Amino acid sequence: MRPTIPLLPRPIRWTAVAAVAGLILYASLLSPPPETIVDDARPWFSPLSYWRHFVAYCTLAGTLAYATDHWRLPRWRHAALVIAIAASYGILMEFGQVFVPERTHFMVADVIVNTLGASLVLVWFLVRPSLELTPIGKLLDRVVDDPAV
């Protein structure tokens, strides 16, 4: 028996994508840049800003993969499309920052980190064939019919 994951209704899944994209937009264009502490003792350590980018775009790609699970595409084409959409959004945010007074520059390093974060969604596409996504209504019916489930 494959592990079961609840599949929320499409509007809720797309609302999650919009919420993550909105948070990224707010953090990228509307809020002042957060102060990033530079660790002089460990210069090889990635700055906190890169971790923020990585986690944000990993989350965006993950919610996008979940929201588009119903798309009937070959798995690796679907994965490439999800990564491309998330990475393109990151590029768009970098272009947008050129017009924000506190930011004023396009950073290629941020685009690379955004794409790497989005690429972590490949794990989802690797394990997805072994998972059963079941609409939440059917799962709730099972629980009502058989509380031991």
Secondary structure, 3 states (H helix, E strand, C coil): CCCEEEECCHHHHHHHHHHHHHHHHHHHHHCCCCCCCCCCCCCCCCCHHHHHHHHHHHHHHHHHHHHCCCCCCCHHHHHHHHHHHHHHHHHHHHHHHCCCCCCCCCCHHHHHHHHHHHHCCHHHHHHHHHCEEEEHHHHHHHHHHCCCC
